């Protein structure tokens, strides 16, 4: 087995997009064509960003939307920054779980996965896929995981973080059982909080602006991680890993400390837990860096946060390409100590996703 060179980079959050809705039609049953062309994912809502969501320089030739051309992305992102692998996480499609019609959600997820294989995974070995599921129908989602896990370049399950229920609840357990059965982590991505059939994005209702909404997204991740641990998901599925993409990092020490403290007095409420909540988090939860909280006064505080959570094994680099708050891998992690930087840039993702060899054409060492 070939170990990656020291300077390797794995990008754990790259947003590939559908250039035009008609591109999905060959993979979609004809009965759903008109619905898809008229409505798309149709989960609605959202907040306006005055600077947009996408980088202006990421538009491929021909003027299609950023992230929609596999070859342009290879040149503009992967070759430019020396990235060895990218985990594709989709764009504008994850909210299919929040469409009120679960049958539509299921069929769109399946069509998207087939499109992803044909359009992206066949374009380059650098691209690795995420199996999109409709978490509103866990039994159908489990079947979709079993169907797509056979493809060697589908290396995780992905679903939106907006939901009607917290992810630790037993309603979702068929998803985790299927993921564990196939040796795949389950990832969630933000951006759908407060949309579609999901509840309000905060316990007290709806933020007014995009800035308010964007600032508070980590609270939903805190709620899901708390639920996963307290509901005993990691006791029931001991091999499962859960990836919290693009949700920040600095909130985790507070949550771990609070959960441990309360567990000591209230453990009778969760008799299935055999360890401190923080121990489950360190073993089963993974985070990505973008958008990393960057202290404005003392960069060393970031290293302290990483030490508090055990980031040596937990945190993975992500660029969030081609979004407006994209992180350049050559600049984003400069305040972090060198040994930890290499773990974050490559090693933690390599171990989670099993990408131990180079893509074709890369130099071996």
Buried (B, 14 or more C-beta within 10 A) or exposed (E): EEEBEEEBBBBBBBBBBBBEBEEBBEBBEEEBBEBBBEBBBBBEBBBEBEEEBBBEEBBBEEEBBBBBBBEBBBEBBBEEBEBBBBBBBBBBBBBBBBBEBBEBBBBBBBBBBBBBBEBBBEBBBBBBBBBBBBBBBBEBBBBBBBBBBEBEBBBBBBBBBBBEBBBBEEBBBBBBBBBBBBEBBBBBBBBBBBBBBBBEBBEEEEBEEBEEBBEEBBBBBBBBBBBBBBBBBBBBBEEBBBBBBBBBBBBBBEBBEBBBEEBEEEEEEBEEBEEBBBBBBBBBBBBBBBBBEEEEEEEEBBBEBBEBBBBBBBBBBBBBBBBEEBBEBEEBBEBBBEEBBBBBBBBBBBBBBEBEBBBEEBEEE
